[in-house]
Amino acid sequence: MKTIPHWINGSPTEGSSTQTQPVFNPATGEQQSHVVLGSAADVDTAVEAASLAFESWSESSLSRRVQVMFAFRQLLLDNEEELGRIISAEHGKTVEDARGEIMRGREVVEFACGLGDVLKGSYSDQVSRGVDVHNFRRPLGVVAGITPFNFPAMVPLWMHPIAIATGNTFVLKPSERDPSAANFIAGLYRKAGLPDGVFNVVHGGKDAVDAILTHPGIEAVSFVGSTPIAKYVHEQATAHGKRVQALGGAKNHAVVLPDADLEFAANHITAGAYGSAGERCMAVSVAVAVGEAADALVEVLERKAREITVGPGDAPGTDMGPLVTKAAQERVENAVGTAAAQGATVVVDGRGLKVDGHENGFFTGPSLLDHVTAEMDAYQQELFGPVLAVVRVDTLDEAIELINANPYGNGTALFTASGEAARRFQRKIEVGMIGVNVPVPVPMSYYSFGGWKDSLIGDSPIHGPEGVRFYTRPKVVTTRWPRPAVQQAAAGFSFPTSS
């Protein structure tokens, strides 16, 4: 049985702990490897390597750091197919979907390649007689990322390229459910010329997480996951003097007005709801049908859901793969049953799906629920599976009120042909990322990603300009160079002025 080790100081290492956890192939239900679970001692080892590497890496030229990023970007491109298959085998998503997440992660690497412009400081001449002021940004030191199973390549790539390109060193704690992508990417960094110790991977569970949150050698922590854990990470890490990015859960709505092209809207909502088996923090989990759009929308959504091909992620023609674990499969199917018991209409029932030749896989089909209300569990909970709930309202203002009352504020979308309605929606909605006729409004890498309310704990979004600010801190320098024997003005004891 293959063992997946840590990656510390430029090479694989078994670490100090003998604990392991099985890693499954979700399409077959069979264990395919096991991953070592790191201890606090392993985190110490990684931080020690990263601290030593920081001494030289932080003093390397920006040109040198960008050259590594350019080489790393090309290696991601050259190895996209292999990395996609590694992700598919452990996560369950289709290879095509995995390649899509690699591409979106690569966009952040490309942003990091252009940091020369972003990191430019400013200079003010003659702010007082003979006095000039300039500023620049410096890296923090050793920083860490704790990332979820649903995007084993993309979410870490939203963190470490910017951290490393700005001169920091990095310790990654990926999900133990699909850990191989992190080690593969570490190998690409080495091939790109990144010095040993700049990028490290420590696998593990809560022990490793707690060691990262409390380690005195770690300056900042980036986290993406559920809201309860995001709150825990933010509380613990800030209590130990660290900067924190903590992105939590979501309940993303797509509002459909009667003037929308229903075929277009249903196509995109279906992809947004069931792509990656709904295991996305930006997945569309609620369709809000406004007025007379409701019956026709549900009819088209039902047809689209029944057309989805469910199967192994590496099989040609598969639209949707299995869920990541047996527990996830059971949780999602139980949620559909609960919705029916609470009064929802199960239009499409994905429970009990069996895929030929993969009968033990963690498969469930797309489920479509109609007449869902805000009081039902299917609306209130983040199901993180291929379940789309339809809520019916009478007006756009009622849809806005419904969304604004939700505790989450990650992403939302509006399907309409009305510019007035779109403008009103985007100004009144209390959500961080908005799409107009775009179901999954994940911004490009040169913008920052982050929601509102319980979807972002604290105030630090991820990647883009906010990412650069998060991984650096400013220095402001005030200088005077007096001419000897000419400028010998006496110093005053009162507070200095700029005259």
N, C-alpha and C positions, 0 to 999 in steps of 0.2 A: 504494500500500500504506500503510495507516494506521500511524502511529508513535505509540507510547505513551511519553510523556515522564515525567520526574520531576515531583513536586509540592513546590516549595520556597518558603517564605515567602509562601504564600497564592495561588500561581498555577502553572500548568504551565511547566516549563522543560526545554529539551533537554539541558542540562548541558555538561560539557567534553569528554566522551568521544564518539568517533564509532563505537564498537562497538555492535552491536545483536544481538539474538537473535530468531529467528522464534517466533511464537505461533500454535499450530495450533488448528483446530477438531477435537476428537477424534472427532466423529461422522462427519466427511467425510475426515479425514486431510489436509486442505488447510491451507496457511498462510493465516491471515486478517489478520495484522498483524505488526509487529515491535516489540520493546521496547528502549529504550536501556539500555545496561549502564553503570552509574555507576562512576566511578573514586574514588580517595581524595580527589581535589579536590572531587568532588561531595558526598561525605560532609562534608568541611570546610565547604562552603557551607551545607549543611543545618544543621550544628551551630552555625555562626555565627548563622544566622537564629533557631534555637531558643534560643541563649544570650541573644540580645538580647530575644527575646519573654519569656523567663523573668523578666527584671527586673521587668516590669510584671504579668505573669500571676500570678506567685507572690505578689504583694502585692494582687491583686484579692480581693474578698470571697468567702467561701464561697457566699453567696447568688448572686452573679454567675456563678460557675462552675457551680452547679447549674442556674441558668436556661438556660445554654447546653446543658447535658446534656438538660434537658427538651425543648428545641427540637430537638436532634439526634435524640432518641428518636422524636419525632413524624415527622421527615423520613425516618427509617429505615422507619417504618410506612407512610408515604405512598408511598415509592419501592420497596417490597419486591418487587413484580412485576418492575420494570425491573432492579433489582440482581440478582434471581434469574436472569433471562435472561442477563445479562452473565456471571455465574458459570457457568451451564450451557454457554454457548457456548465457554468457554475450558477448563473443567475436564472437562465431559462428563456430570456428574451431572444428574439430572432437575431441572426447574424447581421442582417441589414439594419435592424434597430440599434444593435451594438456599435456598428460602424458609424451610425448617425451620432451616437453620444461621443464617440472618439473625435468626430469632426467638430462638434460643438466645444469640446475641450481644447482641441487644437487651435480654435479661434482665440482662446485666452493666451496660448503660447505665442501666437502671432501678435497679440496686443503687447505681450511682454517684450517681443523683439523690437518694438517701437518706443520703449520707455525713455529713450534719450530725450525725446521732446517733452514727455510728461514730467520727467524729473528736473527739468530746467528750473533753477531758482530765479530770484528777482534781485535787482540792484537799484538802489536809490542814491543818486549823487548829490552831495552838498545839502544834506538834510539840516545841518547846522554848519557854521563856518568851519570848513576844513574837516567835516565829519561825513562819512558815507555809511550806508547800511546795505547789507545783502543777506540773503537767506538761502539755505539748501536743506535737503532732507537726508537723514542717515538711517540705516537699517536698525532693527531692534536688537537682533541677536538670534538665539534659538527660538523658533516658533513651531507650533504643532497643529496638525489637522486631525479631526475625528470625523470619519465620513460614513455614509450609510451604504446599505447593500444595493439600492436600486440603480445607482450609477457608479459602479466601481472604478470607472476611468474618468468620467466627465467631472464629477464633483471634486475629487482631489485635484484635477487639472484646473479647476477654478481657483485653487488656493496656491499650490506650490510653485507654479511658474512665476507668478508675480512676486511671491516671497523671495524666491531664489534670485530672480533678476534684479531685485532691489538690494541684494547683498546679504540677506538672511540665510540661515541654514534651517533645515526642516526635518521634523519627525512626524511621520504619518502613521495613524492607527486606523486602518481600514476595517470594514465589516469582516467578521470572521466567517460569514456565510459564503462570500465569494472573494477570497483573498488573493488569488493568483495574479490578477491584473496589476496590483500594486508592485509586486516583485518584478513582473515583466517590464513595467515602466521604469523601475529602478535600474534594470539592465540597460535600457535605452539611454538613460541619463549617463551611465558610465561610458557607453559607446560614443556619446556626444562630447565627451571630454570633461564632464563635471567632476571635480575633485572628490576623493573619498571623504565621506562624512558630511557632505553638504546635504544629501538627501538620504534619509533613513526610514525604514519601515519596521514597526513593531506591531505584530499581530496580538490579539487578545480580547478579553472581555472587560468586565467592570474593574478588575484589579489594574489593568493597564490604563484604562480611562482615568481612574482616580489618581494614579501615579502621575499622569500628565497634568491633571488639573491642579495638583498641589506641588509640583516640582519647582524648586526655587531657581533652577537654571533655565526654565522656559518663560519667555517674555509675553507670549500671546498664544491664544487658542482659537482656531476656527472650527465650527461645528455645524453639521447639517443633519437633521433627524426629526424625531417627534417633539412636539411642544413640551411635554413633561420633562424629557431628558434635556432639551434646550434650556429650560429654566434651571435645571440642576447644574448643568455645565456653567451657565452664566453666574449663578450664585457662588459655586465653589471656586471657579477660576478668578472671579473678581475679588473674592475674599482673600485670595492669595496674591493679589497685586498684579494680575495679568489683564491685558486687553482681551476682549472676547468678541468674536462674531458668532452668533447663535441663531441659526435659522430653524424654525419649527415646522409644524404641520400645516395643513391647508384643507379648505373645502371650497373648491373652485366652481363658480357658476358660469354658465353660458346662457345669456338672455336672448330669446328669439322673438322679434317683433313680427306682426302680421305682414309687414311690407318686405320682409326678408325673402331671398330666394331659398325656399325650404330644401330643395335638393342640395344646393351648395352648403347650407347650414348643417344639414344632417350628415353629409359626407364628412365635414370637418369636425363636428361634434363626436361622431362615431370614432374617428381616428384619435381624437383627443381623449375620449373616455376609455377606449379599449386597447390602445397602443401600449405595448410593454405590459399587457395584462392589468392596466390601471395602476401599476406600481410606480407612480410618478408623483412628486409633490405638486406638480403643475397639471395633473390629470383633470379633465373635466368630469366632475362627479355629479353635478346637478345641472339639468337643463331647465331653465325657467321659461315656460311657454306663456306668452302674453296674449290674452284675449282669444280671438278666433284662430290664432295660429296653432292652438294646442292639439286638436284632433288630427289635423293634417300632419303636424310635426311628428307626433307619436307614430302615425302610420308609416312615415318614411323611415324613422329611426328603427322601427321594428324590422322593416325589410333589410336595412343596412346591417343590423346586428345579426340577422340570420344568414347573411352572406359571408360572414367572417369565417375564415379557415383556421381552426385551432390545431396545433400540432407541435412537434419538436422544433426548437429554434433554428436548427441547422438543416431542416427539410425545405426544399424548394417549394414556394407557393404558400408557406405558412404566414398568416397574418398576425397570429397571437400565440405565444408560447405558454408554458405552465407558470404557476406561481412559484415563488422561491423555495417554500417549504411546505410540508404536509400541514403544519399548524396554520399557515396562512390560508391554505386551501379550505380547511375546516372553518376558520373564522369567517371567511367571505361567504361560504355557503350557508352558514348559520345566520348570517346577517340577512340574506335573502329570505330565509324562513321567518325570521323575526318581522321583517317588513310586511310580509303577507299576513301574519297574525295581527299586526297593528293596523291593518286596513288598506295597505297599498295593493294595487293591481299588478301582478307579475305578468307582464306582457311577453317577455322572453325569459325563460328559466334556464340558466346555465348550469344548474346543479347536476351532479351525477354524470358528468361527461366522461366517457372513456375513449381514448385514442388507440386505434388498432396498433398492436405491437408495443404499446407503451401504457399498458393498463395500470401500472403502479406509479405512473407519473403524477405530478401534483397539478393536474389539469382541472380547470373549471371553465365553462363556457361563458360568453357574454350574457349578462342579465340586464333587463330593462324593466324598471318599475315606474308605474304611472300613479297619479293621484297621491303622491307623497306630500306630507305636510311637514312644517317646521318642527312639530313636536315628536316626530318619529325618529327612532334610532338611526334609520338609514340616512336621514338628513343630518342629524347632529354629530354622528361619528365619522371620522376619517377612515373609510373602509379599506383603502389601499388595495383595491382589486377591481376586476372588470364588471362593475355595477354602476349603471347610470340611472339616477333618480330624476323623474320629471315632476316639477312643481308647477301648478297652474295659478296664474295671477291675472288680474283684469287689465292692469295698466303698467306702463314703464315705471312710473313713480312707485307703484307697489313693489315692483321687482327691485328697485333701488333700496327701498326700505327693508325688504327681506335680506338682501345681501349685507347691508350696513349693520343689521342686527346680529349677524353671524360673528362669533368670536374670532374667526380667522379672517385674514385680509391679504392672501398671497396673490392670486391671480383671478381675473374675471374677463369675460368677453361679451360683446354685444353684436348680434347679427341683425343688420338693418340696411335699408337703402336711404335712410334719412340722415343727412348731415346734422340737422338740428337735434335729433334724438341722440346721435353719437356724442355731440358736444356736451349736451346736458348730462349724459351718462358719465362721461369721463371726468366732468367737473364735480359731480355730486357723489360719486362712488367713493367709499372709504377703503380702497384696496391699492396695494403698491404697484401692481403690474396689470395693465389693461390692454385688451385686444379689441379692435373694431374689425369685425369679419375675420379675425385671427383667433383660433380657439386656445392656443397655448402660447401666450405672449412672453416667452423667454427672451429678454433683450440680448442684443449683440454684445460681444465682449468689451467693447469700448463704452458701454453703459454698465451700470451696476445692477446686480440682482438682489432683490429683497422685498418682502411684503410688509404689511402693517399688522398691528394688533398682535394676536398670539402666533402669527407666522414669523415674527422677527422679535426676538428677545434682546432688549438693548437697542442700539441705534447704529449698528455697523453692517451695512449690506456687503455683498461679496463681489469680487472682481471689479474690473473697470477702475475709474478714478477713485472710488471709495476703497477698493482693494489696495491701491498704491498708498493711500493715506493710512490705512490700517497697519500696513507692514513697515512704515517709516515714521520718523518723528522729525520735526523741523528744528533747525538751529538758526538763530538770527544773530548776525555779527555786526557790531557797530565799531567803526575804525576811525582813528585820527593819526595822521602822519605829519607832525609839526616840523617846520623848517628850523633847524638849530639856529639860535641867536636872533631869530626873526619873530617866531611865535612863542613867546615865553609868558603868556598870560597866566596869572595866578589862578589857582583853583578856588572856587567858591564853596562856602559851607552850606548855602541854601540849596534847595532841590534844583538840579540842573534843568535848564530850558533849552529850547532849540533856536534861540535868537542868534 
